[in-house]
């Protein structure tokens, strides 16, 4: 999930007292819209609209910022405002597929701010999912060749005696913290928590003081 602070002015239009305010200070969703809402300030009603590409978050508590990215805020009732696209961005704000991404280099994406595009990349081991607008496991991204992207081929998935999926861990040469977790035959690049290292004798993360290696670990925890 992405967490960014969006500094953008909301479109403002003063509304009369239409009875939308149940409390003196609150936000109220506007029917039929994904991104428009009423803001109640001392029981005075104001019509607001989130910046293009963001949705109104009905869970927002006044006075916190009430707009969020579609990957974080679902809109199941209504439609968004018409897109204000630019040459680089389909919406003024949001996360979108990057023209630099390929099926074997799936982590790249484009973040749009006020219609200006910034090329960014997911954390190691994650691929950008354009259908959700978030960084995701490579196996969940249709356009990604997960095996080539991760650089690892897992054995077929297996289940235990109760029918639950078994996740198998495998160490990586020269790595003390990163390892491969094979889930349903799909490779996931993951890392041990801070203070832990991957122990190939037990194929899991343990207290780093208990792990002895005969090679130099990568310098940073990754």
Buried (B, 14 or more C-beta within 10 A) or exposed (E): EBEEEBEBEBBEEEBEEEEBBEEEBBBBBBEEBBBBBBBBEEEBBBBBBBBBBBBBBBEBEBEEBBBBBBBBBEBEEBEBBEEBBBEBBBBBBBBBBBEEBBBEBBBBBBBBBBBEBEEBBBEEBBBBBBEBBBBBBBBBBEBBBBBBBBEBEBEEBEEEEEEEEEEBBBBBEEBBBBBBBBBEBBBBBBBBEEEBBBBBEEEEBBEBEEBEEEEEBEEEBE
